[in-house]
């Protein structure tokens, strides 16, 4: 998320924010709607919930989670929101990305967003329950921030520019949405002595979110919830002046430089002991993947023979399925290279710890999921020739992911959401 759009939308993205270039996410593509929805509204004590699915139990669960989040944040921040909060729910991630609530394309890795102008939050409901709960709490935290900082003032909303580390770090902290992959990222940054000042913290992309969360962990340890409320109040006072040094002096009695030093000591004490108990990564094995600094490789899978590695990589604009030599790390083949109309893009969770690629037991096939219009398809390739062996559509199951071959190679197991219920499914490749 770029700093220039902070006053418009606050986005919750998957683990790697901006993992693909912006051009790769929307260039040359129109926003297409594949059906009409019969919208209904449910009024809870604090929300107007707009939805169109027919699962009353799911709606009840979501409303309960939202009200729980409101009660928690209201108590911790000492604040009540006087107006009702619109919440717009989409049944699938695909439908959410085609929302006409905003005209711009919703980036494919965005899980939800909140709007300070319209004071509403928008999210899909087909993510796993634990992820949906944390995502919704993150957005509710933004709603509280909007109400406290901007107070319904259009001028303050337009002119105010609270730091990205503050907005996203506080929301992540309150939602407690940091997973093990996020903790790994901040740990590795600290081990490599990447410790930016508060005044520079919003310039570090994905790490801005992780540093911001860590700042609030530190504030809780040193000053408790009162420190959180004090910082929020001082940011509100200085919203237009943007004098962070005064903010920290008034909130904690120390200037930004002193806070930076104490925060850096906190991070080192928290993470450096891990460094002393571990060896360097190259002592455990060889590095295999794309080598340029602007390229990334993730979700590797070793072939049954041990000779090849299949992985998702971003060699240019789009994510592709790549085959590497396990011996020397050389890129052998890009299985999805070039433009195609057969599918839209590979469906992946960047650095989310999910298994994206699967080898068949005999090593003759590699499987990965992709998006195609309003559903997902399973792509199966020959890793040596690059030939696409099969493309299997899944139109009745949403958010299919994490393919895995059975030991006999006859089945593909995967996770997915059917009619609001998450489960493990399997597909017979022979019948």
Secondary structure as the mmCIF struct_conf table of DSSP 4:
data_model
#
loop_
_struct_conf.conf_type_id
_struct_conf.id
_struct_conf.beg_label_comp_id
_struct_conf.beg_label_asym_id
_struct_conf.beg_label_seq_id
_struct_conf.end_label_comp_id
_struct_conf.end_label_asym_id
_struct_conf.end_label_seq_id
HELX_RH_3T_P HELX_RH_3T_P1 UNK A 3 UNK A 5
TURN_TY1_P TURN_TY1_P1 UNK A 6 UNK A 8
STRN STRN1 UNK A 10 UNK A 13
BEND BEND1 UNK A 15 UNK A 16
TURN_TY1_P TURN_TY1_P2 UNK A 17 UNK A 18
BEND BEND2 UNK A 20 UNK A 20
HELX_RH_AL_P HELX_RH_AL_P1 UNK A 22 UNK A 26
TURN_TY1_P TURN_TY1_P3 UNK A 27 UNK A 28
STRN STRN2 UNK A 40 UNK A 43
BEND BEND3 UNK A 45 UNK A 46
STRN STRN3 UNK A 47 UNK A 51
HELX_RH_AL_P HELX_RH_AL_P2 UNK A 56 UNK A 77
TURN_TY1_P TURN_TY1_P4 UNK A 78 UNK A 78
BEND BEND4 UNK A 83 UNK A 83
STRN STRN4 UNK A 85 UNK A 90
BEND BEND5 UNK A 91 UNK A 92
HELX_RH_AL_P HELX_RH_AL_P3 UNK A 93 UNK A 97
TURN_TY1_P TURN_TY1_P5 UNK A 98 UNK A 98
BEND BEND6 UNK A 100 UNK A 104
HELX_LH_PP_P HELX_LH_PP_P1 UNK A 105 UNK A 107
TURN_TY1_P TURN_TY1_P6 UNK A 108 UNK A 109
STRN STRN5 UNK A 110 UNK A 115
TURN_TY1_P TURN_TY1_P7 UNK A 116 UNK A 119
STRN STRN6 UNK A 120 UNK A 124
BEND BEND7 UNK A 125 UNK A 125
BEND BEND8 UNK A 127 UNK A 127
HELX_RH_AL_P HELX_RH_AL_P4 UNK A 129 UNK A 150
TURN_TY1_P TURN_TY1_P8 UNK A 151 UNK A 152
HELX_RH_AL_P HELX_RH_AL_P5 UNK A 154 UNK A 159
HELX_RH_AL_P HELX_RH_AL_P6 UNK A 164 UNK A 175
TURN_TY1_P TURN_TY1_P9 UNK A 176 UNK A 176
HELX_RH_AL_P HELX_RH_AL_P7 UNK A 180 UNK A 191
TURN_TY1_P TURN_TY1_P10 UNK A 192 UNK A 193
HELX_RH_3T_P HELX_RH_3T_P2 UNK A 198 UNK A 203
BEND BEND9 UNK A 204 UNK A 204
TURN_TY1_P TURN_TY1_P11 UNK A 205 UNK A 205
HELX_RH_AL_P HELX_RH_AL_P8 UNK A 206 UNK A 237
TURN_TY1_P TURN_TY1_P12 UNK A 238 UNK A 241
HELX_RH_AL_P HELX_RH_AL_P9 UNK A 244 UNK A 252
BEND BEND10 UNK A 253 UNK A 254
HELX_RH_AL_P HELX_RH_AL_P10 UNK A 256 UNK A 276
TURN_TY1_P TURN_TY1_P13 UNK A 277 UNK A 277
BEND BEND11 UNK A 278 UNK A 278
HELX_RH_AL_P HELX_RH_AL_P11 UNK A 281 UNK A 284
BEND BEND12 UNK A 289 UNK A 289
BEND BEND13 UNK A 292 UNK A 292
TURN_TY1_P TURN_TY1_P14 UNK A 293 UNK A 294
STRN STRN7 UNK A 297 UNK A 302
TURN_TY1_P TURN_TY1_P15 UNK A 304 UNK A 305
BEND BEND14 UNK A 306 UNK A 307
STRN STRN8 UNK A 308 UNK A 313
BEND BEND15 UNK A 315 UNK A 318
STRN STRN9 UNK A 320 UNK A 325
TURN_TY1_P TURN_TY1_P16 UNK A 326 UNK A 328
STRN STRN10 UNK A 331 UNK A 334
TURN_TY1_P TURN_TY1_P17 UNK A 335 UNK A 336
BEND BEND16 UNK A 338 UNK A 338
BEND BEND17 UNK A 341 UNK A 342
BEND BEND18 UNK A 344 UNK A 344
STRN STRN11 UNK A 345 UNK A 346
TURN_TY1_P TURN_TY1_P18 UNK A 350 UNK A 351
BEND BEND19 UNK A 352 UNK A 353
STRN STRN12 UNK A 358 UNK A 359
TURN_TY1_P TURN_TY1_P19 UNK A 361 UNK A 362
BEND BEND20 UNK A 363 UNK A 364
STRN STRN13 UNK A 366 UNK A 372
TURN_TY1_P TURN_TY1_P20 UNK A 373 UNK A 374
STRN STRN14 UNK A 375 UNK A 381
TURN_TY1_P TURN_TY1_P21 UNK A 383 UNK A 385
STRN STRN15 UNK A 388 UNK A 394
BEND BEND21 UNK A 395 UNK A 397
STRN STRN16 UNK A 398 UNK A 405
TURN_TY1_P TURN_TY1_P22 UNK A 407 UNK A 408
BEND BEND22 UNK A 409 UNK A 410
STRN STRN17 UNK A 411 UNK A 418
TURN_TY1_P TURN_TY1_P23 UNK A 419 UNK A 420
STRN STRN18 UNK A 421 UNK A 428
BEND BEND23 UNK A 429 UNK A 429
#
